């Protein structure tokens, strides 16, 4: 029974409140015992005479006190709970949790994990098996059924994915698993966003005969995605889309970042009432817009809020050159008319102020265009020619169109892709035996291979290429008779392209076709080195592009994981194997974004099911049992009632010793009553926050003495509890994996990992504290940092792991958020001078010979205290320093490499995915622990020859 935020676990006991009037009537008729006063001379008469006394009614305040006492007892027996959480009905055969972990679940992932953890805790209490399935994972994932503890471990290891969910496939797997568990409770933890195939997926899931359905969905779908980005002529335009159910006016800020992760521009985007799509413009210079690598929405920590850009989103500056002045009366006959119409939507066009080639060419080259288009330009003056040749060899793209002037000019091998015959070829004339020729299929080795050839284009006249062995290789488009229509060749760092027809519709109908625009756009894309990889992949047909930078579930550009595979040319599907991001290399990338430009975010409708359906709310467990406090309050009223009865009966004055003893017993009972609820709450599994007590193994609270005894009875490796459930679970699993490896390879048998709160727990019990740095974790207080400083000064060592070896953006000088957070923490510590572990340091040979210290990643050095006063290497090949270093810093994610699951298998892959790297990471952990426990003992090995000589051996 629920009353707003108050719930009663035993509501039928509330019927006892009906008895309160009867209790009031009885209390009024049974007053407390009257005080007796005996007059000494009448003692003899008092023994003889006995008369009946009619007691007076009970005082109103005493009756009210007792009624309140009875009411509190009845309410306490009904087991009230403040802010109750939903619970699956007991008696189900099993619990199946189907949880969305796609890109839309990233913003409130911790709350979703906390909700699922509460359901698993309820299943543990009812001894139910648990089926756990994630809708953004592979279809062949393991889904159970598991016991509650194993399910909780897998839940804590789960992560949101930057890909769409696949409900039909995963729901089908769950339905198959529930065929052997009829009557199971099914908990659907959705992200609130609809996807294709939802209706069929729910029908499949509910066909298993579920005993109960638990439905959880965000109360308000406030996602905003960046769906399109266009580099227009005057501004960079960003289009944002929000969910259709979000109708309130809203304003967000869109920003653009460069290749080093720096924000270089931003603009507001405003959604009006009921609007689901809005745009914003960044009016910045052309050169700055071409430096944009990604755009995003501020405040949106999910993958759809970021859109990566490649050469298709960058505008080129294109110079146009023609020797014929346009006729204003006949613009369709102008050589540049159709070229301008085709290029203006995606390029910045520039023209010289003079038709004189000696002035026009230098004027164009001064503005550093990516492409120069020459419309029927014959012979160039020597000065202009040398400038154009140097420009092409330096990386420029020269596009030439044929015409009478070019047909009559001499061949210039430096500015033509093929050698041309003098004059032009006429097709279909009155004196010709040939017919106008259509365009053939584009060659597979050219940049137009994925463009459909125009079927309605015919060519009446063309310039012919001299037959040569390389003509076929340089032909990008041909006519049906095999003669070239478009040829191209690379020269130096640039390239030269020739259309064997005029740019106006006099020699052919190509300039007035849609294919003309696509062909020019493709050539312009080839004008920059960044698009070389994509164009070659399209040209070779079937070539793939390697993952370069991926978009994480939280909207950050990160290195590719071991799951990412090369992207096939022309592929548009976003999957776990091809997550959103950039594919290619430093010389050229292709953008593979999560959502298409026309994407819509529609809310997920609540499905209909035959089984009873209960609505859940995402959030952390905040319920508070009131049974204990109500019993404590009732006991307090009982004590007051006892004191009142003693006072009315005169017992407080006549028997002081007995009264004092009674009051003392009452005070002791009250103290026990008020401490009992705290102990009950501490042992209540549902009252604990996921990631807090669970990260410490869900141990009950113990006294400080017991904790100290356990801490010193075995060597234990400690780690800092950050409050992030998934990170703390991974860290604990990592320390556990290292402890097992230590027990198997050395004489050390460490105890269980110890999660510590640096603000309250005693730190001196542990020789090493592993501290994973995460920018999302709360920054420690000044007092907590002071305690860490004291711990380090007393001989302890803290191993800081930023886990950001590949998170520093595109540039080597970038600083990751984790690195910035570490700097903030170290600002309050007395950090000594640091250096990467030298080759002759004790750490490199404390147990294994370790030239480097990899973790889940490799490449980040392990920083230790610098041995500034160490002897020279020639005299002392092992650095000694002063004891052990109080601080170590790495970015290789040691715990991620050490982490193992309940089945003994690694939880996370190494990057790169190399089994030996995990072994080396474990050996690095062994060396660190041996170094911490034994100090610089191995430095004495240099004295072994002298000692043996003295011993006569």
Number of C-alpha atoms within 10 A of each C-alpha: 11 14 10 9 11 16 21 23 15 14 15 11 15 16 11 15 16 10 11 15 11 10 16 16 11 13 20 18 13 14 16 19 14 13 11 8 7 8 8 8 8 10 11 9 9 13 8 9 8 8 7 5 7 6 12 13 13 16 12 12 9 18 21 14 16 21 18 16 20 20 20 22 20 19 22 25 21 21 19 23 19 17 17 20 21 15 15 20 15 14 13 20 20 25 30 31 23 23 25 28 28 25 25 29 30 24 18 16 20 21 17 26 25 22 23 26 25 25 25 27 19 20 23 15 12 16 15 23 22 28 25 24 25 26 22 24 23 14 18 9 13 15 21 16 21 18 16 22 14 15 22 23 17 18 22 23 18 16 19 23 26 29 27 24 27 23 27 21 17 25 24 18 19 23 22 14 17 25 14 11 20 15 19 25 28 28 25 20 25 24 24 24 21 17 16 11 12 17 15 13 18 20 17 18 23 20 13 19 19 26 21 22 23 22 17 21 21 19 9 11 20 14 20 23 26 29 24 21 22 18 23 20 16 13 16 25 17 26 19 26 24 23 22 16 15 19 15 10 11 13 11 17 15 25 21 25 19 20 13 15 20 15 14 14 18 20 19 16 20 17 20 14 11 14 18 19 21 16 18 21 20 19 17 14 11 19 12 12 23 18 15 25 23 22 23 28 26 15 12 20 23 28 33 30 27 31 27 27 23 21 23 17 22 23 25 24 20 24 23 22 24 22 16 13 10 15 10 9 7 8 12 14 16 19 25 24 15 20 20 14 11 20 18 14 15 19 21 18 20 16 16 18 10 13 15 12 20 15 13 18 25 15 17 19 19 8 12 14 20 24 29 28 20 21 26 24 21 22 17 16 12 10 12 17 18 13 13 22 17 14 21 24 17 14 19 26 28 27 22 27 23 22 26 16 15 23 22 15 16 14 17 15 10 15 21 20 23 25 16 21 17 16 16 19 13 17 18 14 12 7 8 10 8 12 13 16 20 21 22 18 17 21 18 15 18 20 24 23 19 15 13 11 16 17 12 10 17 18 23 19 21 24 26 20 18 12 13 10 8 10 18 17 14 20 24 24 28 21 18 15 10 13 21 24 22 21 23 24 18 15 20 14 15 23 24 23 24 24 22 28 28 25 28 22 18 16 20 20 19 23 22 15 15 11 18 18 17 16 17 16 17 17 20 26 25 24 22 21 17 19 22 20 23 26 22 18 20 22 19 15 16 12 17 21 22 20 24 20 25 26 27 26 26 21 21 20 25 19 21 23 18 14 12 18 18 15 25 17 20 14 10 15 17 18 20 17 17 23 29 31 30 26 28 23 17 11 11 20 25 27 22 24 25 28 23 12 14 10 15 17 19 17 19 15 12 12 12 12 16 12 16 12 17 15 13 19 16 20 18 19 20 14 17 17 24 21 20 22 18 23 22 24 19 23 20 20 18 18 19 16 17 15 18 16 18 18 13 14 16 16 16 18 11 10 10 11 11 12 16 12 11 15 16 12 13 19 14 10 15 18 13 12 20 17 13 16 19 13 13 13 16 14 15 13 17 19 17 20 18 27 24 19 19 18 27 19 15 14 10 12 11 8 7 11 9 9 15 13 11 14 20 13 11 15 20 22 24 22 25 20 26 26 18 17 23 22 22 24 24 24 29 29 26 25 27 23 23 28 25 20 20 21 13 11 12 12 8 18 16 18 18 19 22 21 23 21 17 21 16 10 13 16 21 17 21 20 19 25 24 22 20 25 25 21 14 12 15 11 16 15 13 13 13 15 19 17 19 22 20 16 21 22 13 11 15 22 22 22 22 22 25 25 24 21 21 20 19 20 20 19 12 8 9 14 15 19 17 22 22 15 19 20 11 13 16 13 11 15 16 12 14 12 11 17 16 17 21 18 15 16 21 26 31 21 19 23 19 14 13 17 15 20 26 28 30 26 25 21 14 20 17 21 20 23 20 17 18 12 10 14 14 10 10 7 8 15 17 25 23 21 17 13 13 20 23 21 19 20 21 25 27 27 26 31 29 27 30 29 25 22 18 12 8 10 10 18 20 18 18 24 20 13 15 12 10 10 20 24 16 19 28 25 23 26 23 23 23 22 22 21 22 21 15 12 19 21 13 18 18 11 12 13 10 10 11 11 12 10 9 9 8 7 7
